[in-house]
Amino acid sequence: MGHVYGVPVAVTEHEGRPVRFVWQRRFYNVRHILDHWITLRSDWSPRAQEHLPQRAHWRVEAGSPGALGVYELQHDSASGEWLLARVWD
């Protein structure tokens, strides 16, 4: 199942895909994208906004050679914020 965090992270993107992120003052290079899916935000109200706010979820293998892990990053289209949602040991 992994550990759930839900903490903001700084992400470098290329064409909308995460390629690098910073968590706890360490840099993680994305080596492989393992999965990608999109969900609608649960707090969305048709009266509040014209666009459907989405969350893009990216399950990635990241780290450095010999120290790779699996991480789930989330990007919120309404706020532009990236979160580290989950880490698998």
PyMOL Python script that loads the backbone (N, CA, C, O; Angstrom):
from pymol import cmd

cmd.read_pdbstr("""\
ATOM      1  N   MET A   1       0.823  -1.195   0.000  1.00  0.00           N
ATOM      2  CA  MET A   1       0.000   0.000   0.000  1.00  0.00           C
ATOM      3  C   MET A   1       0.865   1.256   0.000  1.00  0.00           C
ATOM      4  O   MET A   1       0.536   2.215  -0.697  1.00  0.00           O
ATOM      5  N   GLY A   2       1.934   1.281   0.740  1.00  0.00           N
ATOM      6  CA  GLY A   2       2.788   2.463   0.760  1.00  0.00           C
ATOM      7  C   GLY A   2       2.386   3.445   1.837  1.00  0.00           C
ATOM      8  O   GLY A   2       1.412   3.240   2.562  1.00  0.00           O
ATOM      9  N   HIS A   3       3.151   4.509   1.925  1.00  0.00           N
ATOM     10  CA  HIS A   3       2.896   5.566   2.896  1.00  0.00           C
ATOM     11  C   HIS A   3       2.219   6.735   2.208  1.00  0.00           C
ATOM     12  O   HIS A   3       2.619   7.131   1.113  1.00  0.00           O
ATOM     13  N   VAL A   4       1.194   7.290   2.844  1.00  0.00           N
ATOM     14  CA  VAL A   4       0.449   8.414   2.286  1.00  0.00           C
ATOM     15  C   VAL A   4       1.000   9.697   2.896  1.00  0.00           C
ATOM     16  O   VAL A   4       1.147   9.798   4.114  1.00  0.00           O
ATOM     17  N   TYR A   5       1.304  10.674   2.049  1.00  0.00           N
ATOM     18  CA  TYR A   5       1.871  11.928   2.520  1.00  0.00           C
ATOM     19  C   TYR A   5       0.970  13.121   2.233  1.00  0.00           C
ATOM     20  O   TYR A   5       0.555  13.802   3.171  1.00  0.00           O
ATOM     21  N   GLY A   6       0.649  13.402   0.964  1.00  0.00           N
ATOM     22  CA  GLY A   6      -0.164  14.561   0.621  1.00  0.00           C
ATOM     23  C   GLY A   6       0.539  15.878   0.902  1.00  0.00           C
ATOM     24  O   GLY A   6      -0.089  16.838   1.348  1.00  0.00           O
ATOM     25  N   VAL A   7       1.851  15.927   0.640  1.00  0.00           N
ATOM     26  CA  VAL A   7       2.624  17.143   0.907  1.00  0.00           C
ATOM     27  C   VAL A   7       2.996  17.828  -0.407  1.00  0.00           C
ATOM     28  O   VAL A   7       3.248  17.155  -1.407  1.00  0.00           O
ATOM     29  N   PRO A   8       3.031  19.167  -0.412  1.00  0.00           N
ATOM     30  CA  PRO A   8       3.430  19.885  -1.622  1.00  0.00           C
ATOM     31  C   PRO A   8       4.882  19.581  -1.989  1.00  0.00           C
ATOM     32  O   PRO A   8       5.743  19.459  -1.118  1.00  0.00           O
ATOM     33  N   VAL A   9       5.138  19.462  -3.283  1.00  0.00           N
ATOM     34  CA  VAL A   9       6.495  19.270  -3.794  1.00  0.00           C
ATOM     35  C   VAL A   9       6.691  20.170  -5.008  1.00  0.00           C
ATOM     36  O   VAL A   9       5.739  20.527  -5.701  1.00  0.00           O
ATOM     37  N   ALA A  10       7.947  20.525  -5.245  1.00  0.00           N
ATOM     38  CA  ALA A  10       8.297  21.289  -6.438  1.00  0.00           C
ATOM     39  C   ALA A  10       8.597  20.303  -7.553  1.00  0.00           C
ATOM     40  O   ALA A  10       9.443  19.422  -7.401  1.00  0.00           O
ATOM     41  N   VAL A  11       7.898  20.453  -8.680  1.00  0.00           N
ATOM     42  CA  VAL A  11       8.037  19.515  -9.795  1.00  0.00           C
ATOM     43  C   VAL A  11       8.477  20.267 -11.043  1.00  0.00           C
ATOM     44  O   VAL A  11       7.955  21.337 -11.357  1.00  0.00           O
ATOM     45  N   THR A  12       9.437  19.695 -11.744  1.00  0.00           N
ATOM     46  CA  THR A  12       9.828  20.189 -13.057  1.00  0.00           C
ATOM     47  C   THR A  12       9.115  19.322 -14.083  1.00  0.00           C
ATOM     48  O   THR A  12       9.172  18.093 -14.025  1.00  0.00           O
ATOM     49  N   GLU A  13       8.440  19.981 -15.027  1.00  0.00           N
ATOM     50  CA  GLU A  13       7.658  19.265 -16.040  1.00  0.00           C
ATOM     51  C   GLU A  13       8.279  19.433 -17.419  1.00  0.00           C
ATOM     52  O   GLU A  13       9.015  20.385 -17.679  1.00  0.00           O
ATOM     53  N   HIS A  14       7.965  18.488 -18.289  1.00  0.00           N
ATOM     54  CA  HIS A  14       8.264  18.604 -19.713  1.00  0.00           C
ATOM     55  C   HIS A  14       7.035  18.108 -20.452  1.00  0.00           C
ATOM     56  O   HIS A  14       6.666  16.939 -20.346  1.00  0.00           O
ATOM     57  N   GLU A  15       6.399  19.008 -21.206  1.00  0.00           N
ATOM     58  CA  GLU A  15       5.165  18.697 -21.933  1.00  0.00           C
ATOM     59  C   GLU A  15       4.102  18.120 -21.003  1.00  0.00           C
ATOM     60  O   GLU A  15       3.403  17.174 -21.364  1.00  0.00           O
ATOM     61  N   GLY A  16       3.983  18.697 -19.797  1.00  0.00           N
ATOM     62  CA  GLY A  16       2.957  18.303 -18.842  1.00  0.00           C
ATOM     63  C   GLY A  16       3.279  17.076 -18.011  1.00  0.00           C
ATOM     64  O   GLY A  16       2.500  16.710 -17.131  1.00  0.00           O
ATOM     65  N   ARG A  17       4.400  16.436 -18.268  1.00  0.00           N
ATOM     66  CA  ARG A  17       4.790  15.233 -17.517  1.00  0.00           C
ATOM     67  C   ARG A  17       5.874  15.580 -16.499  1.00  0.00           C
ATOM     68  O   ARG A  17       6.768  16.376 -16.789  1.00  0.00           O
ATOM     69  N   PRO A  18       5.797  14.989 -15.316  1.00  0.00           N
ATOM     70  CA  PRO A  18       6.857  15.256 -14.336  1.00  0.00           C
ATOM     71  C   PRO A  18       8.169  14.595 -14.758  1.00  0.00           C
ATOM     72  O   PRO A  18       8.187  13.435 -15.168  1.00  0.00           O
ATOM     73  N   VAL A  19       9.259  15.344 -14.652  1.00  0.00           N
ATOM     74  CA  VAL A  19      10.574  14.784 -14.982  1.00  0.00           C
ATOM     75  C   VAL A  19      11.525  14.828 -13.781  1.00  0.00           C
ATOM     76  O   VAL A  19      12.537  14.129 -13.752  1.00  0.00           O
ATOM     77  N   ARG A  20      11.184  15.659 -12.793  1.00  0.00           N
ATOM     78  CA  ARG A  20      12.023  15.791 -11.609  1.00  0.00           C
ATOM     79  C   ARG A  20      11.195  16.430 -10.510  1.00  0.00           C
ATOM     80  O   ARG A  20      10.327  17.260 -10.783  1.00  0.00           O
ATOM     81  N   PHE A  21      11.462  16.044  -9.260  1.00  0.00           N
ATOM     82  CA  PHE A  21      10.793  16.712  -8.155  1.00  0.00           C
ATOM     83  C   PHE A  21      11.719  16.805  -6.953  1.00  0.00           C
ATOM     84  O   PHE A  21      12.699  16.068  -6.840  1.00  0.00           O
ATOM     85  N   VAL A  22      11.384  17.728  -6.062  1.00  0.00           N
ATOM     86  CA  VAL A  22      12.157  17.939  -4.839  1.00  0.00           C
ATOM     87  C   VAL A  22      11.261  17.602  -3.659  1.00  0.00           C
ATOM     88  O   VAL A  22      10.151  18.119  -3.535  1.00  0.00           O
ATOM     89  N   TRP A  23      11.758  16.729  -2.795  1.00  0.00           N
ATOM     90  CA  TRP A  23      11.020  16.343  -1.584  1.00  0.00           C
ATOM     91  C   TRP A  23      12.035  16.226  -0.458  1.00  0.00           C
ATOM     92  O   TRP A  23      13.056  15.551  -0.599  1.00  0.00           O
ATOM     93  N   GLN A  24      11.754  16.874   0.640  1.00  0.00           N
ATOM     94  CA  GLN A  24      12.634  16.887   1.805  1.00  0.00           C
ATOM     95  C   GLN A  24      14.070  17.271   1.423  1.00  0.00           C
ATOM     96  O   GLN A  24      15.039  16.641   1.848  1.00  0.00           O
ATOM     97  N   ARG A  25      14.170  18.322   0.612  1.00  0.00           N
ATOM     98  CA  ARG A  25      15.447  18.892   0.164  1.00  0.00           C
ATOM     99  C   ARG A  25      16.293  17.940  -0.671  1.00  0.00           C
ATOM    100  O   ARG A  25      17.497  18.150  -0.818  1.00  0.00           O
ATOM    101  N   ARG A  26      15.678  16.897  -1.217  1.00  0.00           N
ATOM    102  CA  ARG A  26      16.389  15.965  -2.096  1.00  0.00           C
ATOM    103  C   ARG A  26      15.758  15.988  -3.475  1.00  0.00           C
ATOM    104  O   ARG A  26      14.542  16.131  -3.610  1.00  0.00           O
ATOM    105  N   PHE A  27      16.587  15.848  -4.497  1.00  0.00           N
ATOM    106  CA  PHE A  27      16.113  15.818  -5.882  1.00  0.00           C
ATOM    107  C   PHE A  27      15.869  14.377  -6.301  1.00  0.00           C
ATOM    108  O   PHE A  27      16.666  13.487  -6.002  1.00  0.00           O
ATOM    109  N   TYR A  28      14.759  14.157  -6.995  1.00  0.00           N
ATOM    110  CA  TYR A  28      14.385  12.845  -7.516  1.00  0.00           C
ATOM    111  C   TYR A  28      14.162  12.982  -9.022  1.00  0.00           C
ATOM    112  O   TYR A  28      13.294  13.741  -9.454  1.00  0.00           O
ATOM    113  N   ASN A  29      14.924  12.267  -9.804  1.00  0.00           N
ATOM    114  CA  ASN A  29      14.740  12.252 -11.248  1.00  0.00           C
ATOM    115  C   ASN A  29      13.775  11.135 -11.612  1.00  0.00           C
ATOM    116  O   ASN A  29      13.941   9.996 -11.175  1.00  0.00           O
ATOM    117  N   VAL A  30      12.769  11.461 -12.411  1.00  0.00           N
ATOM    118  CA  VAL A  30      11.797  10.460 -12.844  1.00  0.00           C
ATOM    119  C   VAL A  30      12.456   9.594 -13.912  1.00  0.00           C
ATOM    120  O   VAL A  30      12.887  10.093 -14.951  1.00  0.00           O
ATOM    121  N   ARG A  31      12.528   8.296 -13.647  1.00  0.00           N
ATOM    122  CA  ARG A  31      13.138   7.349 -14.586  1.00  0.00           C
ATOM    123  C   ARG A  31      12.101   6.736 -15.521  1.00  0.00           C
ATOM    124  O   ARG A  31      12.339   6.576 -16.718  1.00  0.00           O
ATOM    125  N   HIS A  32      10.942   6.397 -14.949  1.00  0.00           N
ATOM    126  CA  HIS A  32       9.864   5.774 -15.735  1.00  0.00           C
ATOM    127  C   HIS A  32       8.517   6.239 -15.211  1.00  0.00           C
ATOM    128  O   HIS A  32       8.325   6.395 -14.005  1.00  0.00           O
ATOM    129  N   ILE A  33       7.587   6.457 -16.129  1.00  0.00           N
ATOM    130  CA  ILE A  33       6.191   6.691 -15.745  1.00  0.00           C
ATOM    131  C   ILE A  33       5.507   5.328 -15.781  1.00  0.00           C
ATOM    132  O   ILE A  33       5.424   4.686 -16.827  1.00  0.00           O
ATOM    133  N   LEU A  34       5.024   4.904 -14.627  1.00  0.00           N
ATOM    134  CA  LEU A  34       4.417   3.587 -14.503  1.00  0.00           C
ATOM    135  C   LEU A  34       2.919   3.606 -14.789  1.00  0.00           C
ATOM    136  O   LEU A  34       2.365   2.632 -15.299  1.00  0.00           O
ATOM    137  N   ASP A  35       2.266   4.724 -14.457  1.00  0.00           N
ATOM    138  CA  ASP A  35       0.818   4.833 -14.660  1.00  0.00           C
ATOM    139  C   ASP A  35       0.443   6.309 -14.652  1.00  0.00           C
ATOM    140  O   ASP A  35       1.147   7.140 -14.079  1.00  0.00           O
ATOM    141  N   HIS A  36      -0.680   6.621 -15.298  1.00  0.00           N
ATOM    142  CA  HIS A  36      -1.175   7.993 -15.349  1.00  0.00           C
ATOM    143  C   HIS A  36      -2.691   7.943 -15.481  1.00  0.00           C
ATOM    144  O   HIS A  36      -3.217   7.196 -16.306  1.00  0.00           O
ATOM    145  N   TRP A  37      -3.400   8.737 -14.669  1.00  0.00           N
ATOM    146  CA  TRP A  37      -4.855   8.813 -14.781  1.00  0.00           C
ATOM    147  C   TRP A  37      -5.318  10.177 -14.291  1.00  0.00           C
ATOM    148  O   TRP A  37      -4.578  10.903 -13.627  1.00  0.00           O
ATOM    149  N   ILE A  38      -6.558  10.510 -14.633  1.00  0.00           N
ATOM    150  CA  ILE A  38      -7.128  11.823 -14.303  1.00  0.00           C
ATOM    151  C   ILE A  38      -8.430  11.610 -13.544  1.00  0.00           C
ATOM    152  O   ILE A  38      -9.235  10.749 -13.898  1.00  0.00           O
ATOM    153  N   THR A  39      -8.627  12.409 -12.493  1.00  0.00           N
ATOM    154  CA  THR A  39      -9.880  12.383 -11.741  1.00  0.00           C
ATOM    155  C   THR A  39     -10.404  13.809 -11.626  1.00  0.00           C
ATOM    156  O   THR A  39      -9.642  14.769 -11.743  1.00  0.00           O
ATOM    157  N   LEU A  40     -11.707  13.944 -11.396  1.00  0.00           N
ATOM    158  CA  LEU A  40     -12.299  15.252 -11.104  1.00  0.00           C
ATOM    159  C   LEU A  40     -12.161  15.515  -9.617  1.00  0.00           C
ATOM    160  O   LEU A  40     -12.250  14.599  -8.799  1.00  0.00           O
ATOM    161  N   ARG A  41     -11.943  16.777  -9.276  1.00  0.00           N
ATOM    162  CA  ARG A  41     -11.871  17.124  -7.854  1.00  0.00           C
ATOM    163  C   ARG A  41     -13.231  16.910  -7.219  1.00  0.00           C
ATOM    164  O   ARG A  41     -14.254  17.267  -7.803  1.00  0.00           O
ATOM    165  N   SER A  42     -13.250  16.339  -6.043  1.00  0.00           N
ATOM    166  CA  SER A  42     -14.513  16.030  -5.364  1.00  0.00           C
ATOM    167  C   SER A  42     -15.224  17.278  -4.863  1.00  0.00           C
ATOM    168  O   SER A  42     -16.434  17.241  -4.640  1.00  0.00           O
ATOM    169  N   ASP A  43     -14.509  18.378  -4.680  1.00  0.00           N
ATOM    170  CA  ASP A  43     -15.128  19.597  -4.163  1.00  0.00           C
ATOM    171  C   ASP A  43     -15.599  20.548  -5.271  1.00  0.00           C
ATOM    172  O   ASP A  43     -15.933  21.701  -5.000  1.00  0.00           O
ATOM    173  N   TRP A  44     -15.625  20.066  -6.512  1.00  0.00           N
ATOM    174  CA  TRP A  44     -16.010  20.910  -7.622  1.00  0.00           C
ATOM    175  C   TRP A  44     -17.504  21.211  -7.594  1.00  0.00           C
ATOM    176  O   TRP A  44     -18.319  20.328  -7.331  1.00  0.00           O
ATOM    177  N   SER A  45     -17.850  22.453  -7.865  1.00  0.00           N
ATOM    178  CA  SER A  45     -19.240  22.886  -7.951  1.00  0.00           C
ATOM    179  C   SER A  45     -19.431  23.585  -9.289  1.00  0.00           C
ATOM    180  O   SER A  45     -18.632  24.454  -9.637  1.00  0.00           O
ATOM    181  N   PRO A  46     -20.478  23.230 -10.061  1.00  0.00           N
ATOM    182  CA  PRO A  46     -20.681  23.882 -11.359  1.00  0.00           C
ATOM    183  C   PRO A  46     -20.850  25.393 -11.244  1.00  0.00           C
ATOM    184  O   PRO A  46     -20.546  26.116 -12.193  1.00  0.00           O
ATOM    185  N   ARG A  47     -21.320  25.876 -10.124  1.00  0.00           N
ATOM    186  CA  ARG A  47     -21.509  27.315  -9.939  1.00  0.00           C
ATOM    187  C   ARG A  47     -20.193  28.024  -9.612  1.00  0.00           C
ATOM    188  O   ARG A  47     -20.063  29.227  -9.835  1.00  0.00           O
ATOM    189  N   ALA A  48     -19.236  27.291  -9.093  1.00  0.00           N
ATOM    190  CA  ALA A  48     -17.984  27.905  -8.642  1.00  0.00           C
ATOM    191  C   ALA A  48     -17.025  28.205  -9.787  1.00  0.00           C
ATOM    192  O   ALA A  48     -16.314  29.209  -9.753  1.00  0.00           O
ATOM    193  N   GLN A  49     -17.000  27.345 -10.797  1.00  0.00           N
ATOM    194  CA  GLN A  49     -16.024  27.511 -11.862  1.00  0.00           C
ATOM    195  C   GLN A  49     -16.606  27.041 -13.184  1.00  0.00           C
ATOM    196  O   GLN A  49     -17.506  26.202 -13.223  1.00  0.00           O
ATOM    197  N   GLU A  50     -16.076  27.598 -14.267  1.00  0.00           N
ATOM    198  CA  GLU A  50     -16.531  27.178 -15.587  1.00  0.00           C
ATOM    199  C   GLU A  50     -15.839  25.904 -16.044  1.00  0.00           C
ATOM    200  O   GLU A  50     -16.456  25.066 -16.701  1.00  0.00           O
ATOM    201  N   HIS A  51     -14.561  25.748 -15.702  1.00  0.00           N
ATOM    202  CA  HIS A  51     -13.795  24.594 -16.142  1.00  0.00           C
ATOM    203  C   HIS A  51     -13.861  23.481 -15.102  1.00  0.00           C
ATOM    204  O   HIS A  51     -13.958  23.742 -13.903  1.00  0.00           O
ATOM    205  N   LEU A  52     -13.806  22.256 -15.567  1.00  0.00           N
ATOM    206  CA  LEU A  52     -13.785  21.129 -14.655  1.00  0.00           C
ATOM    207  C   LEU A  52     -12.395  20.998 -14.038  1.00  0.00           C
ATOM    208  O   LEU A  52     -11.443  20.665 -14.744  1.00  0.00           O
ATOM    209  N   PRO A  53     -12.260  21.250 -12.750  1.00  0.00           N
ATOM    210  CA  PRO A  53     -10.949  21.106 -12.133  1.00  0.00           C
ATOM    211  C   PRO A  53     -10.588  19.631 -12.019  1.00  0.00           C
ATOM    212  O   PRO A  53     -11.375  18.813 -11.541  1.00  0.00           O
ATOM    213  N   GLN A  54      -9.412  19.324 -12.457  1.00  0.00           N
ATOM    214  CA  GLN A  54      -8.980  17.933 -12.482  1.00  0.00           C
ATOM    215  C   GLN A  54      -7.724  17.748 -11.652  1.00  0.00           C
ATOM    216  O   GLN A  54      -6.995  18.695 -11.354  1.00  0.00           O
ATOM    217  N   ARG A  55      -7.500  16.499 -11.293  1.00  0.00           N
ATOM    218  CA  ARG A  55      -6.231  16.103 -10.704  1.00  0.00           C
ATOM    219  C   ARG A  55      -5.616  15.062 -11.619  1.00  0.00           C
ATOM    220  O   ARG A  55      -6.227  14.036 -11.918  1.00  0.00           O
ATOM    221  N   ALA A  56      -4.418  15.336 -12.051  1.00  0.00           N
ATOM    222  CA  ALA A  56      -3.667  14.361 -12.850  1.00  0.00           C
ATOM    223  C   ALA A  56      -2.777  13.586 -11.888  1.00  0.00           C
ATOM    224  O   ALA A  56      -2.019  14.179 -11.121  1.00  0.00           O
ATOM    225  N   HIS A  57      -2.870  12.283 -11.930  1.00  0.00           N
ATOM    226  CA  HIS A  57      -2.093  11.406 -11.052  1.00  0.00           C
ATOM    227  C   HIS A  57      -1.012  10.732 -11.891  1.00  0.00           C
ATOM    228  O   HIS A  57      -1.273  10.231 -12.984  1.00  0.00           O
ATOM    229  N   TRP A  58       0.194  10.731 -11.361  1.00  0.00           N
ATOM    230  CA  TRP A  58       1.333  10.115 -12.034  1.00  0.00           C
ATOM    231  C   TRP A  58       2.013   9.164 -11.064  1.00  0.00           C
ATOM    232  O   TRP A  58       2.520   9.601 -10.030  1.00  0.00           O
ATOM    233  N   ARG A  59       2.035   7.887 -11.369  1.00  0.00           N
ATOM    234  CA  ARG A  59       2.823   6.928 -10.585  1.00  0.00           C
ATOM    235  C   ARG A  59       4.142   6.753 -11.327  1.00  0.00           C
ATOM    236  O   ARG A  59       4.168   6.329 -12.482  1.00  0.00           O
ATOM    237  N   VAL A  60       5.235   7.085 -10.647  1.00  0.00           N
ATOM    238  CA  VAL A  60       6.537   7.114 -11.306  1.00  0.00           C
ATOM    239  C   VAL A  60       7.573   6.328 -10.511  1.00  0.00           C
ATOM    240  O   VAL A  60       7.467   6.159  -9.296  1.00  0.00           O
ATOM    241  N   GLU A  61       8.569   5.859 -11.235  1.00  0.00           N
ATOM    242  CA  GLU A  61       9.768   5.337 -10.602  1.00  0.00           C
ATOM    243  C   GLU A  61      10.777   6.469 -10.649  1.00  0.00           C
ATOM    244  O   GLU A  61      11.052   7.014 -11.718  1.00  0.00           O
ATOM    245  N   ALA A  62      11.329   6.826  -9.502  1.00  0.00           N
ATOM    246  CA  ALA A  62      12.215   7.980  -9.438  1.00  0.00           C
ATOM    247  C   ALA A  62      13.310   7.762  -8.414  1.00  0.00           C
ATOM    248  O   ALA A  62      13.211   6.897  -7.544  1.00  0.00           O
ATOM    249  N   GLY A  63      14.345   8.555  -8.534  1.00  0.00           N
ATOM    250  CA  GLY A  63      15.469   8.508  -7.610  1.00  0.00           C
ATOM    251  C   GLY A  63      16.762   8.614  -8.372  1.00  0.00           C
ATOM    252  O   GLY A  63      16.855   9.304  -9.388  1.00  0.00           O
ATOM    253  N   SER A  64      17.755   7.921  -7.867  1.00  0.00           N
ATOM    254  CA  SER A  64      19.047   7.869  -8.522  1.00  0.00           C
ATOM    255  C   SER A  64      19.433   6.408  -8.694  1.00  0.00           C
ATOM    256  O   SER A  64      18.852   5.546  -8.035  1.00  0.00           O
ATOM    257  N   PRO A  65      20.392   6.105  -9.554  1.00  0.00           N
ATOM    258  CA  PRO A  65      20.772   4.706  -9.746  1.00  0.00           C
ATOM    259  C   PRO A  65      21.113   4.041  -8.412  1.00  0.00           C
ATOM    260  O   PRO A  65      21.870   4.587  -7.610  1.00  0.00           O
ATOM    261  N   GLY A  66      20.554   2.875  -8.189  1.00  0.00           N
ATOM    262  CA  GLY A  66      20.779   2.157  -6.950  1.00  0.00           C
ATOM    263  C   GLY A  66      19.873   2.574  -5.807  1.00  0.00           C
ATOM    264  O   GLY A  66      19.872   1.930  -4.758  1.00  0.00           O
ATOM    265  N   ALA A  67      19.106   3.634  -5.987  1.00  0.00           N
ATOM    266  CA  ALA A  67      18.214   4.121  -4.934  1.00  0.00           C
ATOM    267  C   ALA A  67      16.885   4.557  -5.542  1.00  0.00           C
ATOM    268  O   ALA A  67      16.442   5.686  -5.333  1.00  0.00           O
ATOM    269  N   LEU A  68      16.256   3.667  -6.289  1.00  0.00           N
ATOM    270  CA  LEU A  68      14.983   3.989  -6.933  1.00  0.00           C
ATOM    271  C   LEU A  68      13.815   3.632  -6.026  1.00  0.00           C
ATOM    272  O   LEU A  68      13.899   2.696  -5.230  1.00  0.00           O
ATOM    273  N   GLY A  69      12.720   4.386  -6.152  1.00  0.00           N
ATOM    274  CA  GLY A  69      11.494   4.113  -5.432  1.00  0.00           C
ATOM    275  C   GLY A  69      10.313   4.412  -6.330  1.00  0.00           C
ATOM    276  O   GLY A  69      10.479   4.909  -7.444  1.00  0.00           O
ATOM    277  N   VAL A  70       9.116   4.109  -5.843  1.00  0.00           N
ATOM    278  CA  VAL A  70       7.882   4.384  -6.583  1.00  0.00           C
ATOM    279  C   VAL A  70       7.114   5.453  -5.824  1.00  0.00           C
ATOM    280  O   VAL A  70       6.916   5.353  -4.614  1.00  0.00           O
ATOM    281  N   TYR A  71       6.681   6.485  -6.557  1.00  0.00           N
ATOM    282  CA  TYR A  71       6.040   7.664  -5.981  1.00  0.00           C
ATOM    283  C   TYR A  71       4.794   8.004  -6.779  1.00  0.00           C
ATOM    284  O   TYR A  71       4.757   7.827  -7.996  1.00  0.00           O
ATOM    285  N   GLU A  72       3.776   8.493  -6.086  1.00  0.00           N
ATOM    286  CA  GLU A  72       2.593   9.009  -6.779  1.00  0.00           C
ATOM    287  C   GLU A  72       2.554  10.511  -6.606  1.00  0.00           C
ATOM    288  O   GLU A  72       2.472  11.023  -5.489  1.00  0.00           O
ATOM    289  N   LEU A  73       2.614  11.214  -7.732  1.00  0.00           N
ATOM    290  CA  LEU A  73       2.517  12.663  -7.751  1.00  0.00           C
ATOM    291  C   LEU A  73       1.141  13.050  -8.257  1.00  0.00           C
ATOM    292  O   LEU A  73       0.588  12.381  -9.130  1.00  0.00           O
ATOM    293  N   GLN A  74       0.576  14.134  -7.709  1.00  0.00           N
ATOM    294  CA  GLN A  74      -0.719  14.645  -8.166  1.00  0.00           C
ATOM    295  C   GLN A  74      -0.570  16.103  -8.552  1.00  0.00           C
ATOM    296  O   GLN A  74       0.062  16.887  -7.844  1.00  0.00           O
ATOM    297  N   HIS A  75      -1.166  16.457  -9.696  1.00  0.00           N
ATOM    298  CA  HIS A  75      -1.176  17.859 -10.132  1.00  0.00           C
ATOM    299  C   HIS A  75      -2.617  18.339 -10.173  1.00  0.00           C
ATOM    300  O   HIS A  75      -3.462  17.733 -10.832  1.00  0.00           O
ATOM    301  N   ASP A  76      -2.898  19.434  -9.465  1.00  0.00           N
ATOM    302  CA  ASP A  76      -4.242  20.015  -9.408  1.00  0.00           C
ATOM    303  C   ASP A  76      -4.337  21.120 -10.455  1.00  0.00           C
ATOM    304  O   ASP A  76      -3.603  22.106 -10.382  1.00  0.00           O
ATOM    305  N   SER A  77      -5.240  20.964 -11.434  1.00  0.00           N
ATOM    306  CA  SER A  77      -5.348  21.939 -12.525  1.00  0.00           C
ATOM    307  C   SER A  77      -5.871  23.290 -12.048  1.00  0.00           C
ATOM    308  O   SER A  77      -5.555  24.312 -12.658  1.00  0.00           O
ATOM    309  N   ALA A  78      -6.659  23.325 -10.977  1.00  0.00           N
ATOM    310  CA  ALA A  78      -7.217  24.595 -10.506  1.00  0.00           C
ATOM    311  C   ALA A  78      -6.171  25.441  -9.784  1.00  0.00           C
ATOM    312  O   ALA A  78      -6.092  26.649 -10.004  1.00  0.00           O
ATOM    313  N   SER A  79      -5.376  24.817  -8.932  1.00  0.00           N
ATOM    314  CA  SER A  79      -4.390  25.566  -8.151  1.00  0.00           C
ATOM    315  C   SER A  79      -3.000  25.557  -8.782  1.00  0.00           C
ATOM    316  O   SER A  79      -2.172  26.416  -8.480  1.00  0.00           O
ATOM    317  N   GLY A  80      -2.743  24.572  -9.671  1.00  0.00           N
ATOM    318  CA  GLY A  80      -1.410  24.411 -10.249  1.00  0.00           C
ATOM    319  C   GLY A  80      -0.443  23.724  -9.304  1.00  0.00           C
ATOM    320  O   GLY A  80       0.733  23.564  -9.632  1.00  0.00           O
ATOM    321  N   GLU A  81      -0.919  23.316  -8.139  1.00  0.00           N
ATOM    322  CA  GLU A  81      -0.065  22.711  -7.118  1.00  0.00           C
ATOM    323  C   GLU A  81       0.206  21.233  -7.390  1.00  0.00           C
ATOM    324  O   GLU A  81      -0.665  20.503  -7.863  1.00  0.00           O
ATOM    325  N   TRP A  82       1.420  20.811  -7.086  1.00  0.00           N
ATOM    326  CA  TRP A  82       1.800  19.403  -7.135  1.00  0.00           C
ATOM    327  C   TRP A  82       1.891  18.875  -5.710  1.00  0.00           C
ATOM    328  O   TRP A  82       2.371  19.563  -4.809  1.00  0.00           O
ATOM    329  N   LEU A  83       1.424  17.646  -5.520  1.00  0.00           N
ATOM    330  CA  LEU A  83       1.526  16.967  -4.228  1.00  0.00           C
ATOM    331  C   LEU A  83       2.218  15.627  -4.393  1.00  0.00           C
ATOM    332  O   LEU A  83       2.045  14.945  -5.404  1.00  0.00           O
ATOM    333  N   LEU A  84       2.995  15.259  -3.400  1.00  0.00           N
ATOM    334  CA  LEU A  84       3.478  13.894  -3.301  1.00  0.00           C
ATOM    335  C   LEU A  84       2.427  13.161  -2.492  1.00  0.00           C
ATOM    336  O   LEU A  84       2.306  13.371  -1.285  1.00  0.00           O
ATOM    337  N   ALA A  85       1.671  12.305  -3.151  1.00  0.00           N
ATOM    338  CA  ALA A  85       0.538  11.657  -2.514  1.00  0.00           C
ATOM    339  C   ALA A  85       0.923  10.378  -1.788  1.00  0.00           C
ATOM    340  O   ALA A  85       0.398  10.096  -0.711  1.00  0.00           O
ATOM    341  N   ARG A  86       1.841   9.596  -2.369  1.00  0.00           N
ATOM    342  CA  ARG A  86       2.140   8.286  -1.801  1.00  0.00           C
ATOM    343  C   ARG A  86       3.535   7.846  -2.189  1.00  0.00           C
ATOM    344  O   ARG A  86       4.040   8.187  -3.259  1.00  0.00           O
ATOM    345  N   VAL A  87       4.151   7.080  -1.298  1.00  0.00           N
ATOM    346  CA  VAL A  87       5.485   6.513  -1.541  1.00  0.00           C
ATOM    347  C   VAL A  87       5.424   5.032  -1.181  1.00  0.00           C
ATOM    348  O   VAL A  87       4.932   4.650  -0.119  1.00  0.00           O
ATOM    349  N   TRP A  88       5.938   4.211  -2.093  1.00  0.00           N
ATOM    350  CA  TRP A  88       6.018   2.774  -1.833  1.00  0.00           C
ATOM    351  C   TRP A  88       7.447   2.414  -1.466  1.00  0.00           C
ATOM    352  O   TRP A  88       8.394   2.862  -2.112  1.00  0.00           O
ATOM    353  N   ASP A  89       7.596   1.617  -0.442  1.00  0.00           N
ATOM    354  CA  ASP A  89       8.924   1.169   0.005  1.00  0.00           C
ATOM    355  C   ASP A  89       9.520   0.158  -0.941  1.00  0.00           C
ATOM    356  O   ASP A  89      10.631  -0.320  -0.713  1.00  0.00           O
TER     357      ASP A  89
END
""", "prot")
cmd.dss("prot")
cmd.show_as("cartoon", "prot")
cmd.util.cbc("prot")
cmd.orient("prot")
